[in-house]
Amino acid sequence: MKPGMIALRMFVAGILLLLRRQISNVASVTIDVEYEGKEGEIKGVLLQFILNWVPDFPKGAITFQRIGKKSSAHKLAWETHRSNRKPDHVATLDDLLLYC
């Protein structure tokens, strides 16, 4: 495995945990740019799993863009981080290792 790939795999594992139960109902996935220049690798690993779940999932439906602090996703994550909101799910190491 290439250096730095472990961090990318863990990032992808987190995304897959979010998507796994809803992917058949998802039309598109927009991912915040966290690992600039690694979008192709991230998308490739994501698609390895997603296409097993939904074989006709459109590859172009996964995009990357800067989400920003004003997005509802950021606000939700921040509220949870600050303990102002309970998490919907707490991922375990075993959960993450399913996708690494």
N, CA, C and O atoms as CSV, one atom per row, in Angstrom:
chain,resi,resn,atom,element,x,y,z
A,1,MET,N,N,0.846,-1.173,0.000
A,1,MET,CA,C,0.000,0.000,0.000
A,1,MET,C,C,0.897,1.244,0.000
A,1,MET,O,O,1.884,1.300,0.733
A,2,LYS,N,N,0.555,2.220,-0.810
A,2,LYS,CA,C,1.332,3.452,-0.910
A,2,LYS,C,C,1.284,4.238,0.400
A,2,LYS,O,O,0.307,4.150,1.144
A,3,PRO,N,N,2.355,5.018,0.684
A,3,PRO,CA,C,2.308,5.880,1.875
A,3,PRO,C,C,1.114,6.827,1.792
A,3,PRO,O,O,0.804,7.356,0.725
A,4,GLY,N,N,0.459,7.031,2.908
A,4,GLY,CA,C,-0.698,7.919,2.952
A,4,GLY,C,C,-2.002,7.247,2.560
A,4,GLY,O,O,-3.079,7.807,2.766
A,5,MET,N,N,-1.913,6.052,1.998
A,5,MET,CA,C,-3.112,5.367,1.546
A,5,MET,C,C,-3.985,4.923,2.723
A,5,MET,O,O,-5.200,4.798,2.578
A,6,ILE,N,N,-3.378,4.686,3.877
A,6,ILE,CA,C,-4.160,4.278,5.043
A,6,ILE,C,C,-5.128,5.392,5.436
A,6,ILE,O,O,-6.292,5.124,5.734
A,7,ALA,N,N,-4.659,6.634,5.439
A,7,ALA,CA,C,-5.538,7.766,5.771
A,7,ALA,C,C,-6.665,7.883,4.753
A,7,ALA,O,O,-7.813,8.134,5.120
A,8,LEU,N,N,-6.342,7.702,3.478
A,8,LEU,CA,C,-7.369,7.759,2.436
A,8,LEU,C,C,-8.387,6.642,2.617
A,8,LEU,O,O,-9.590,6.863,2.474
A,9,ARG,N,N,-7.912,5.453,2.930
A,9,ARG,CA,C,-8.810,4.310,3.130
A,9,ARG,C,C,-9.755,4.539,4.311
A,9,ARG,O,O,-10.934,4.192,4.246
A,10,MET,N,N,-9.232,5.124,5.387
A,10,MET,CA,C,-10.075,5.414,6.549
A,10,MET,C,C,-11.105,6.485,6.207
A,10,MET,O,O,-12.252,6.407,6.648
A,11,PHE,N,N,-10.703,7.484,5.424
A,11,PHE,CA,C,-11.619,8.523,4.969
A,11,PHE,C,C,-12.737,7.895,4.138
A,11,PHE,O,O,-13.915,8.181,4.350
A,12,VAL,N,N,-12.358,7.040,3.196
A,12,VAL,CA,C,-13.337,6.352,2.354
A,12,VAL,C,C,-14.230,5.450,3.202
A,12,VAL,O,O,-15.437,5.379,2.968
A,13,ALA,N,N,-13.651,4.765,4.179
A,13,ALA,CA,C,-14.446,3.893,5.046
A,13,ALA,C,C,-15.529,4.693,5.754
A,13,ALA,O,O,-16.663,4.229,5.876
A,14,GLY,N,N,-15.194,5.885,6.220
A,14,GLY,CA,C,-16.193,6.738,6.856
A,14,GLY,C,C,-17.314,7.113,5.900
A,14,GLY,O,O,-18.486,7.115,6.278
A,15,ILE,N,N,-16.956,7.429,4.671
A,15,ILE,CA,C,-17.972,7.768,3.663
A,15,ILE,C,C,-18.853,6.558,3.373
A,15,ILE,O,O,-20.072,6.683,3.262
A,16,LEU,N,N,-18.238,5.398,3.251
A,16,LEU,CA,C,-19.017,4.183,2.986
A,16,LEU,C,C,-19.956,3.838,4.129
A,16,LEU,O,O,-21.062,3.352,3.896
A,17,LEU,N,N,-19.533,4.081,5.352
A,17,LEU,CA,C,-20.428,3.853,6.491
A,17,LEU,C,C,-21.658,4.750,6.408
A,17,LEU,O,O,-22.763,4.343,6.764
A,18,LEU,N,N,-21.451,5.975,5.935
A,18,LEU,CA,C,-22.580,6.895,5.767
A,18,LEU,C,C,-23.516,6.445,4.651
A,18,LEU,O,O,-24.732,6.615,4.743
A,19,LEU,N,N,-22.946,5.876,3.609
A,19,LEU,CA,C,-23.721,5.551,2.410
A,19,LEU,C,C,-24.323,4.152,2.393
A,19,LEU,O,O,-25.324,3.927,1.713
A,20,ARG,N,N,-23.753,3.230,3.109
A,20,ARG,CA,C,-24.044,1.807,2.909
A,20,ARG,C,C,-25.517,1.431,2.958
A,20,ARG,O,O,-25.950,0.566,2.196
A,21,ARG,N,N,-26.286,2.046,3.816
A,21,ARG,CA,C,-27.704,1.670,3.927
A,21,ARG,C,C,-28.605,2.474,3.003
A,21,ARG,O,O,-29.769,2.122,2.813
A,22,GLN,N,N,-28.079,3.549,2.427
A,22,GLN,CA,C,-28.906,4.427,1.607
A,22,GLN,C,C,-28.479,4.507,0.152
A,22,GLN,O,O,-29.134,5.186,-0.639
A,23,ILE,N,N,-27.410,3.839,-0.220
A,23,ILE,CA,C,-26.816,4.046,-1.545
A,23,ILE,C,C,-27.789,3.781,-2.691
A,23,ILE,O,O,-27.696,4.432,-3.731
A,24,SER,N,N,-28.708,2.853,-2.528
A,24,SER,CA,C,-29.653,2.578,-3.619
A,24,SER,C,C,-30.649,3.724,-3.807
A,24,SER,O,O,-31.333,3.787,-4.829
A,25,ASN,N,N,-30.737,4.628,-2.830
A,25,ASN,CA,C,-31.621,5.791,-2.918
A,25,ASN,C,C,-30.876,7.084,-3.222
A,25,ASN,O,O,-31.485,8.153,-3.265
A,26,VAL,N,N,-29.573,6.999,-3.432
A,26,VAL,CA,C,-28.735,8.181,-3.621
A,26,VAL,C,C,-28.509,8.424,-5.108
A,26,VAL,O,O,-28.097,7.524,-5.841
A,27,ALA,N,N,-28.783,9.651,-5.544
A,27,ALA,CA,C,-28.575,10.007,-6.957
A,27,ALA,C,C,-27.178,10.556,-7.193
A,27,ALA,O,O,-26.621,10.392,-8.279
A,28,SER,N,N,-26.603,11.212,-6.180
A,28,SER,CA,C,-25.256,11.762,-6.325
A,28,SER,C,C,-24.600,11.888,-4.959
A,28,SER,O,O,-25.270,11.939,-3.927
A,29,VAL,N,N,-23.278,11.935,-4.977
A,29,VAL,CA,C,-22.490,12.068,-3.756
A,29,VAL,C,C,-21.504,13.203,-3.981
A,29,VAL,O,O,-20.703,13.159,-4.915
A,30,THR,N,N,-21.561,14.221,-3.128
A,30,THR,CA,C,-20.602,15.329,-3.189
A,30,THR,C,C,-19.729,15.244,-1.954
A,30,THR,O,O,-20.228,15.227,-0.829
A,31,ILE,N,N,-18.420,15.191,-2.169
A,31,ILE,CA,C,-17.462,15.006,-1.090
A,31,ILE,C,C,-16.611,16.257,-0.967
A,31,ILE,O,O,-16.106,16.780,-1.961
A,32,ASP,N,N,-16.458,16.729,0.252
A,32,ASP,CA,C,-15.608,17.887,0.509
A,32,ASP,C,C,-14.162,17.546,0.142
A,32,ASP,O,O,-13.716,16.415,0.334
A,33,VAL,N,N,-13.450,18.513,-0.376
A,33,VAL,CA,C,-12.052,18.310,-0.758
A,33,VAL,C,C,-11.209,18.302,0.515
A,33,VAL,O,O,-10.891,19.355,1.069
A,34,GLU,N,N,-10.858,17.120,0.962
A,34,GLU,CA,C,-10.036,16.955,2.162
A,34,GLU,C,C,-8.605,16.572,1.797
A,34,GLU,O,O,-7.653,16.974,2.467
A,35,TYR,N,N,-8.467,15.802,0.743
A,35,TYR,CA,C,-7.160,15.316,0.293
A,35,TYR,C,C,-6.967,15.769,-1.149
A,35,TYR,O,O,-7.156,14.998,-2.090
A,36,GLU,N,N,-6.588,17.032,-1.303
A,36,GLU,CA,C,-6.459,17.622,-2.632
A,36,GLU,C,C,-5.467,16.833,-3.487
A,36,GLU,O,O,-4.368,16.498,-3.046
A,37,GLY,N,N,-5.880,16.549,-4.705
A,37,GLY,CA,C,-5.049,15.782,-5.623
A,37,GLY,C,C,-5.239,14.280,-5.511
A,37,GLY,O,O,-4.697,13.529,-6.322
A,38,LYS,N,N,-5.987,13.835,-4.535
A,38,LYS,CA,C,-6.216,12.403,-4.316
A,38,LYS,C,C,-7.643,11.991,-4.646
A,38,LYS,O,O,-8.062,10.876,-4.335
A,39,GLU,N,N,-8.394,12.901,-5.280
A,39,GLU,CA,C,-9.795,12.625,-5.575
A,39,GLU,C,C,-9.984,11.358,-6.416
A,39,GLU,O,O,-10.923,10.595,-6.192
A,40,GLY,N,N,-9.097,11.141,-7.374
A,40,GLY,CA,C,-9.195,9.947,-8.225
A,40,GLY,C,C,-9.042,8.657,-7.432
A,40,GLY,O,O,-9.774,7.691,-7.644
A,41,GLU,N,N,-8.085,8.656,-6.520
A,41,GLU,CA,C,-7.875,7.467,-5.687
A,41,GLU,C,C,-9.075,7.233,-4.772
A,41,GLU,O,O,-9.529,6.100,-4.611
A,42,ILE,N,N,-9.579,8.298,-4.181
A,42,ILE,CA,C,-10.732,8.187,-3.283
A,42,ILE,C,C,-11.939,7.661,-4.056
A,42,ILE,O,O,-12.620,6.737,-3.612
A,43,LYS,N,N,-12.190,8.256,-5.206
A,43,LYS,CA,C,-13.330,7.842,-6.026
A,43,LYS,C,C,-13.190,6.384,-6.458
A,43,LYS,O,O,-14.171,5.640,-6.464
A,44,GLY,N,N,-11.983,5.978,-6.815
A,44,GLY,CA,C,-11.745,4.594,-7.239
A,44,GLY,C,C,-12.061,3.593,-6.142
A,44,GLY,O,O,-12.708,2.576,-6.390
A,45,VAL,N,N,-11.604,3.878,-4.926
A,45,VAL,CA,C,-11.864,2.961,-3.806
A,45,VAL,C,C,-13.363,2.950,-3.481
A,45,VAL,O,O,-13.940,1.890,-3.239
A,46,LEU,N,N,-13.994,4.144,-3.474
A,46,LEU,CA,C,-15.434,4.212,-3.237
A,46,LEU,C,C,-16.193,3.356,-4.238
A,46,LEU,O,O,-17.069,2.575,-3.868
A,47,LEU,N,N,-15.848,3.512,-5.500
A,47,LEU,CA,C,-16.573,2.791,-6.547
A,47,LEU,C,C,-16.396,1.284,-6.467
A,47,LEU,O,O,-17.292,0.537,-6.860
A,48,GLN,N,N,-15.248,0.820,-5.960
A,48,GLN,CA,C,-15.054,-0.622,-5.790
A,48,GLN,C,C,-16.162,-1.210,-4.917
A,48,GLN,O,O,-16.658,-2.302,-5.193
A,49,PHE,N,N,-16.540,-0.500,-3.884
A,49,PHE,CA,C,-17.593,-0.971,-2.987
A,49,PHE,C,C,-18.983,-0.653,-3.527
A,49,PHE,O,O,-19.853,-1.522,-3.566
A,50,ILE,N,N,-19.186,0.588,-3.940
A,50,ILE,CA,C,-20.514,1.023,-4.374
A,50,ILE,C,C,-21.016,0.196,-5.548
A,50,ILE,O,O,-22.191,-0.168,-5.587
A,51,LEU,N,N,-20.152,-0.102,-6.497
A,51,LEU,CA,C,-20.592,-0.865,-7.674
A,51,LEU,C,C,-20.934,-2.318,-7.324
A,51,LEU,O,O,-21.656,-2.980,-8.069
A,52,ASN,N,N,-20.424,-2.810,-6.207
A,52,ASN,CA,C,-20.849,-4.136,-5.730
A,52,ASN,C,C,-22.249,-4.065,-5.147
A,52,ASN,O,O,-23.014,-5.025,-5.240
A,53,TRP,N,N,-22.587,-2.929,-4.546
A,53,TRP,CA,C,-23.908,-2.748,-3.945
A,53,TRP,C,C,-24.949,-2.375,-4.993
A,53,TRP,O,O,-26.064,-2.898,-4.994
A,54,VAL,N,N,-24.568,-1.458,-5.888
A,54,VAL,CA,C,-25.479,-0.947,-6.926
A,54,VAL,C,C,-24.702,-0.954,-8.244
A,54,VAL,O,O,-24.059,0.039,-8.585
A,55,PRO,N,N,-24.754,-2.059,-8.984
A,55,PRO,CA,C,-23.929,-2.209,-10.183
A,55,PRO,C,C,-24.104,-1.110,-11.232
A,55,PRO,O,O,-23.171,-0.830,-11.984
A,56,ASP,N,N,-25.267,-0.490,-11.297
A,56,ASP,CA,C,-25.476,0.535,-12.319
A,56,ASP,C,C,-25.323,1.958,-11.763
A,56,ASP,O,O,-25.785,2.918,-12.380
A,57,PHE,N,N,-24.671,2.092,-10.590
A,57,PHE,CA,C,-24.453,3.422,-10.028
A,57,PHE,C,C,-23.572,4.219,-10.992
A,57,PHE,O,O,-22.505,3.745,-11.382
A,58,PRO,N,N,-24.004,5.426,-11.382
A,58,PRO,CA,C,-23.222,6.204,-12.355
A,58,PRO,C,C,-21.925,6.745,-11.744
A,58,PRO,O,O,-21.945,7.424,-10.717
A,59,LYS,N,N,-20.810,6.434,-12.386
A,59,LYS,CA,C,-19.499,6.853,-11.873
A,59,LYS,C,C,-19.392,8.370,-11.771
A,59,LYS,O,O,-18.712,8.885,-10.884
A,60,GLY,N,N,-20.050,9.078,-12.660
A,60,GLY,CA,C,-20.019,10.539,-12.639
A,60,GLY,C,C,-20.838,11.158,-11.525
A,60,GLY,O,O,-20.819,12.376,-11.346
A,61,ALA,N,N,-21.556,10.340,-10.774
A,61,ALA,CA,C,-22.393,10.856,-9.685
A,61,ALA,C,C,-21.587,11.175,-8.434
A,61,ALA,O,O,-22.121,11.747,-7.483
A,62,ILE,N,N,-20.310,10.814,-8.424
A,62,ILE,CA,C,-19.436,11.146,-7.297
A,62,ILE,C,C,-18.597,12.347,-7.707
A,62,ILE,O,O,-17.809,12.278,-8.650
A,63,THR,N,N,-18.779,13.448,-6.985
A,63,THR,CA,C,-18.035,14.673,-7.288
A,63,THR,C,C,-17.372,15.209,-6.021
A,63,THR,O,O,-17.716,14.823,-4.904
A,64,PHE,N,N,-16.420,16.104,-6.226
A,64,PHE,CA,C,-15.683,16.726,-5.131
A,64,PHE,C,C,-15.800,18.240,-5.261
A,64,PHE,O,O,-15.657,18.789,-6.353
A,65,GLN,N,N,-16.058,18.904,-4.152
A,65,GLN,CA,C,-16.036,20.367,-4.141
A,65,GLN,C,C,-15.853,20.845,-2.715
A,65,GLN,O,O,-16.093,20.101,-1.765
A,66,ARG,N,N,-15.436,22.065,-2.573
A,66,ARG,CA,C,-15.287,22.648,-1.239
A,66,ARG,C,C,-16.685,22.921,-0.698
A,66,ARG,O,O,-17.461,23.661,-1.303
A,67,ILE,N,N,-16.993,22.329,0.424
A,67,ILE,CA,C,-18.329,22.425,0.995
A,67,ILE,C,C,-18.495,23.732,1.776
A,67,ILE,O,O,-19.507,24.416,1.623
A,68,GLY,N,N,-17.544,24.073,2.586
A,68,GLY,CA,C,-17.599,25.320,3.337
A,68,GLY,C,C,-18.321,25.198,4.667
A,68,GLY,O,O,-19.058,24.245,4.920
A,69,LYS,N,N,-18.087,26.185,5.497
A,69,LYS,CA,C,-18.614,26.170,6.859
A,69,LYS,C,C,-20.076,26.554,6.943
A,69,LYS,O,O,-20.687,26.394,8.000
A,70,LYS,N,N,-20.655,27.054,5.870
A,70,LYS,CA,C,-22.063,27.453,5.904
A,70,LYS,C,C,-23.004,26.321,5.489
A,70,LYS,O,O,-24.224,26.476,5.539
A,71,SER,N,N,-22.443,25.197,5.083
A,71,SER,CA,C,-23.286,24.086,4.644
A,71,SER,C,C,-23.974,23.423,5.825
A,71,SER,O,O,-23.487,23.472,6.954
A,72,SER,N,N,-25.109,22.806,5.549
A,72,SER,CA,C,-25.835,22.103,6.611
A,72,SER,C,C,-25.028,20.908,7.116
A,72,SER,O,O,-25.123,20.557,8.292
A,73,ALA,N,N,-24.240,20.281,6.250
A,73,ALA,CA,C,-23.412,19.148,6.672
A,73,ALA,C,C,-22.368,19.602,7.692
A,73,ALA,O,O,-22.135,18.925,8.693
A,74,HIS,N,N,-21.744,20.746,7.433
A,74,HIS,CA,C,-20.744,21.264,8.368
A,74,HIS,C,C,-21.401,21.617,9.701
A,74,HIS,O,O,-20.872,21.296,10.766
A,75,LYS,N,N,-22.547,22.271,9.637
A,75,LYS,CA,C,-23.244,22.665,10.864
A,75,LYS,C,C,-23.624,21.442,11.698
A,75,LYS,O,O,-23.472,21.450,12.920
A,76,LEU,N,N,-24.110,20.410,11.048
A,76,LEU,CA,C,-24.487,19.181,11.745
A,76,LEU,C,C,-23.267,18.531,12.404
A,76,LEU,O,O,-23.324,18.124,13.565
A,77,ALA,N,N,-22.173,18.439,11.659
A,77,ALA,CA,C,-20.943,17.844,12.200
A,77,ALA,C,C,-20.413,18.662,13.375
A,77,ALA,O,O,-19.986,18.101,14.384
A,78,TRP,N,N,-20.441,19.980,13.244
A,78,TRP,CA,C,-19.938,20.844,14.309
A,78,TRP,C,C,-20.795,20.729,15.570
A,78,TRP,O,O,-20.263,20.662,16.678
A,79,GLU,N,N,-22.114,20.706,15.404
A,79,GLU,CA,C,-23.007,20.557,16.558
A,79,GLU,C,C,-22.766,19.232,17.271
A,79,GLU,O,O,-22.796,19.162,18.499
A,80,THR,N,N,-22.529,18.195,16.497
A,80,THR,CA,C,-22.255,16.884,17.086
A,80,THR,C,C,-20.902,16.893,17.793
A,80,THR,O,O,-20.774,16.380,18.905
A,81,HIS,N,N,-19.910,17.470,17.156
A,81,HIS,CA,C,-18.569,17.559,17.749
A,81,HIS,C,C,-18.603,18.322,19.074
A,81,HIS,O,O,-17.915,17.946,20.023
A,82,ARG,N,N,-19.382,19.368,19.141
A,82,ARG,CA,C,-19.488,20.202,20.342
A,82,ARG,C,C,-20.452,19.618,21.383
A,82,ARG,O,O,-20.703,20.244,22.413
A,83,SER,N,N,-20.984,18.436,21.123
A,83,SER,CA,C,-21.931,17.742,22.007
A,83,SER,C,C,-23.256,18.488,22.175
A,83,SER,O,O,-23.952,18.311,23.175
A,84,ASN,N,N,-23.599,19.320,21.194
A,84,ASN,CA,C,-24.900,19.987,21.202
A,84,ASN,C,C,-25.957,19.107,20.540
A,84,ASN,O,O,-27.146,19.424,20.556
A,85,ARG,N,N,-25.513,18.016,19.967
A,85,ARG,CA,C,-26.410,17.085,19.285
A,85,ARG,C,C,-25.829,15.689,19.457
A,85,ARG,O,O,-24.613,15.506,19.392
A,86,LYS,N,N,-26.689,14.715,19.675
A,86,LYS,CA,C,-26.211,13.333,19.787
A,86,LYS,C,C,-25.902,12.787,18.397
A,86,LYS,O,O,-26.613,13.089,17.439
A,87,PRO,N,N,-24.851,11.990,18.282
A,87,PRO,CA,C,-24.563,11.373,16.985
A,87,PRO,C,C,-25.643,10.360,16.621
A,87,PRO,O,O,-26.224,9.723,17.500
A,88,ASP,N,N,-25.910,10.212,15.329
A,88,ASP,CA,C,-26.862,9.205,14.867
A,88,ASP,C,C,-26.274,7.803,14.983
A,88,ASP,O,O,-26.995,6.823,15.165
A,89,HIS,N,N,-24.951,7.730,14.874
A,89,HIS,CA,C,-24.252,6.443,14.923
A,89,HIS,C,C,-22.821,6.716,15.364
A,89,HIS,O,O,-22.228,7.719,14.967
A,90,VAL,N,N,-22.274,5.844,16.168
A,90,VAL,CA,C,-20.865,5.936,16.554
A,90,VAL,C,C,-20.146,4.770,15.890
A,90,VAL,O,O,-20.388,3.606,16.208
A,91,ALA,N,N,-19.268,5.104,14.973
A,91,ALA,CA,C,-18.535,4.074,14.233
A,91,ALA,C,C,-17.456,3.466,15.120
A,91,ALA,O,O,-16.777,4.165,15.873
A,92,THR,N,N,-17.319,2.174,15.015
A,92,THR,CA,C,-16.268,1.468,15.748
A,92,THR,C,C,-15.106,1.190,14.798
A,92,THR,O,O,-15.230,1.337,13.582
A,93,LEU,N,N,-14.006,0.796,15.362
A,93,LEU,CA,C,-12.862,0.413,14.534
A,93,LEU,C,C,-13.241,-0.757,13.629
A,93,LEU,O,O,-12.843,-0.793,12.465
A,94,ASP,N,N,-13.991,-1.695,14.144
A,94,ASP,CA,C,-14.423,-2.836,13.341
A,94,ASP,C,C,-15.275,-2.374,12.154
A,94,ASP,O,O,-15.144,-2.903,11.050
A,95,ASP,N,N,-16.157,-1.376,12.387
A,95,ASP,CA,C,-16.950,-0.820,11.290
A,95,ASP,C,C,-16.034,-0.288,10.185
A,95,ASP,O,O,-16.217,-0.605,9.009
A,96,LEU,N,N,-15.057,0.514,10.572
A,96,LEU,CA,C,-14.154,1.124,9.603
A,96,LEU,C,C,-13.301,0.074,8.882
A,96,LEU,O,O,-13.062,0.179,7.679
A,97,LEU,N,N,-12.852,-0.918,9.616
A,97,LEU,CA,C,-11.983,-1.939,9.020
A,97,LEU,C,C,-12.704,-2.805,7.984
A,97,LEU,O,O,-12.058,-3.474,7.178
A,98,LEU,N,N,-14.028,-2.796,8.002
A,98,LEU,CA,C,-14.777,-3.514,6.955
A,98,LEU,C,C,-14.446,-2.993,5.556
A,98,LEU,O,O,-14.547,-3.726,4.572
A,99,TYR,N,N,-14.052,-1.727,5.478
A,99,TYR,CA,C,-13.842,-1.073,4.188
A,99,TYR,C,C,-12.388,-0.665,3.943
A,99,TYR,O,O,-12.107,0.089,3.012
A,100,CYS,N,N,-11.478,-1.149,4.758
A,100,CYS,CA,C,-10.060,-0.791,4.570
A,100,CYS,C,C,-9.265,-1.924,3.953
A,100,CYS,O,O,-8.063,-1.784,3.730
